[in-house]
Structure formats: C-alpha cells, structure tokens
Amino acid sequence: MDTIDRRLLALLRHDARAAVADLAIALGVSRGTVTNRMAKLQRDGVIAGYTVRLGAEADPDGIRAWTAIAVEGHQQRVVQALLGEAGIAALHDTNGRWDLLAELRVGSLAELSKVLERVRAIPGVSASETSVHLHSYRT
C-alpha cells in the first residue's frame, strides 16, 4: 500500500458510499485509478467489505478504547499509516507526553489485540498506552 491507498481507505472509512468521481477529485487521480485501486484492495483482502457506521449508543456491545501514541521521527508518516487502520474511528494530534490519541472501535477483545499489534508495528511508533472504555457518565 502506498500513500494514495491509505488516503483512499481513510476517505472510505469516513464515507463508504462516496462516489468514485468524488474520491478521484479528493485524491487528485482519475476515476479509473480509484476503481482499480479499490478492486485491488478488495482482492488483497485489505477491504473486506462495506458497512454502516453506527453511533456509539447504537452499538452497546462493541468495544471502545483509546490509545495514546508516542511518535519518534516523522509524525506525518505515522498519521498516514494510522488513518489506514480500520479499527481507528478517530485520530487526534495532542500535546504533552503523547503525540497522538486514537479512538478505537472494535467488535471483540481479540480484534482489539490485533489492531494494537498493527499499531505498534508501524515504523515510528515508539510507545503506546491503551485504556478500554468501561462506562460513560456524560456524553
């Protein structure tokens, strides 16, 4: 996967129903390029399917967690890699001890473990700390 693939995945994560023409404009490539890349990502198993994204309260059985991430080196490369990770629902730039804060939404603890393994394997991620959401007192 290259930068265009990662950006395409990020756009699709935001709106899986986005028109190919709109994706092409956002990426600065042709519609054919978008269609071919999507087909390859599907063939390679990177895109396993398209789904509806539910609000937090609509999926009470899902697991939510937050991962604080320290970055060593070029942060933008790490950000691009994280934006391509399907388990990351939101990604925020922060100050203080941690460089980034990722909100994770997954279906199981096993899936959470796999997402965390992939995050820790990204070149430039030097440390991370994860907290699992237990209960909200106010939203």
C-alpha positions in Angstrom: 0.0 0.0 0.0 1.2 3.5 -0.8 0.1 6.9 0.3 -2.8 7.0 -2.2 -4.1 3.7 -1.0 -4.0 4.9 2.6 -5.7 8.2 1.7 -8.4 6.2 -0.2 -9.0 4.0 2.8 -9.3 7.0 5.1 -11.9 8.6 2.7 -13.8 5.3 2.5 -13.8 4.9 6.3 -15.3 8.4 6.5 -17.9 7.7 3.8 -18.0 4.2 2.3 -20.7 5.3 -0.1 -18.7 8.1 -1.6 -18.9 8.3 -5.4 -15.8 7.2 -7.3 -15.7 10.6 -9.0 -15.6 12.4 -5.7 -12.9 10.1 -4.4 -10.9 10.7 -7.6 -11.1 14.5 -7.1 -10.1 14.3 -3.4 -7.1 12.1 -4.3 -6.1 14.0 -7.4 -6.3 10.9 -9.6 -8.6 9.5 -12.4 -11.8 7.6 -11.7 -10.2 4.6 -13.3 -7.3 4.8 -10.9 -9.7 4.8 -7.9 -11.7 1.9 -9.3 -8.6 -0.2 -10.0 -7.1 0.5 -6.6 -10.4 -0.3 -4.8 -10.6 -3.6 -6.8 -7.0 -4.5 -5.8 -7.6 -3.6 -2.2 -10.6 -5.9 -2.2 -8.8 -8.7 -4.0 -5.9 -8.4 -1.5 -8.3 -8.6 1.5 -7.5 -5.1 2.7 -11.1 -4.0 2.1 -13.2 -6.9 3.5 -16.5 -5.2 2.8 -18.5 -2.0 3.2 -20.7 -1.4 6.2 -22.8 1.1 8.1 -21.1 3.1 10.8 -23.3 3.3 13.9 -23.2 5.9 16.6 -21.7 4.9 19.9 -25.0 4.2 21.6 -26.3 2.1 18.7 -23.6 -0.5 19.3 -23.6 -1.2 23.0 -21.7 -4.5 22.6 -18.8 -3.0 20.7 -15.5 -2.3 22.4 -14.2 1.2 22.6 -10.7 2.1 23.7 -8.3 5.0 23.5 -4.7 4.6 22.6 -2.1 7.3 23.3 0.8 7.1 20.9 4.3 8.4 21.1 6.0 9.1 17.7 9.7 9.0 17.0 10.7 10.7 13.8 8.4 11.8 11.0 4.9 12.1 12.6 3.0 12.5 9.3 4.1 9.1 8.1 2.7 7.6 11.3 -0.5 9.6 10.9 -1.0 8.3 7.3 -0.5 4.7 8.4 -2.9 5.1 11.3 -5.6 6.6 9.0 -5.5 3.4 7.0 -6.2 1.3 10.1 -9.8 0.1 10.1 -10.1 -0.1 13.9 -9.3 3.5 14.4 -12.5 5.5 14.5 -10.8 8.9 15.2 -7.3 10.2 15.4 -6.2 13.4 17.2 -3.0 15.3 17.5 -2.2 16.2 21.1 0.4 17.9 23.3 2.1 16.6 26.4 3.5 13.2 26.9 1.8 11.6 23.9 1.8 12.8 20.4 -1.4 11.3 19.1 -4.7 9.9 20.6 -6.6 7.3 18.7 -10.1 6.2 19.4 -10.5 2.5 18.7 -13.8 0.8 18.0 -13.8 -3.0 17.5 -16.1 -5.9 17.9 -14.1 -8.0 20.3 -11.1 -8.1 22.5 -9.4 -10.4 20.0 -9.9 -7.7 17.3 -8.6 -5.0 19.7 -5.5 -7.1 20.3 -4.9 -7.3 16.5 -5.4 -3.6 16.0 -2.9 -2.8 18.8 -0.4 -5.2 17.3 -0.6 -3.5 13.9 -0.4 0.0 15.5 2.7 -1.0 17.5 4.3 -2.4 14.3 4.1 1.0 12.4 7.6 2.4 11.9 7.9 5.5 14.0 5.6 4.4 16.8 7.9 4.3 19.8 5.3 3.7 22.6 1.6 3.4 23.3 -0.8 3.1 26.1 -4.3 1.9 25.8 -7.4 2.4 28.0 -10.6 0.4 27.5 -13.9 2.3 27.8 -16.0 0.9 30.6 -18.8 3.4 31.2 -19.8 6.9 30.2 -21.2 9.3 32.8 -21.9 12.1 30.4 -21.6 12.3 26.6 
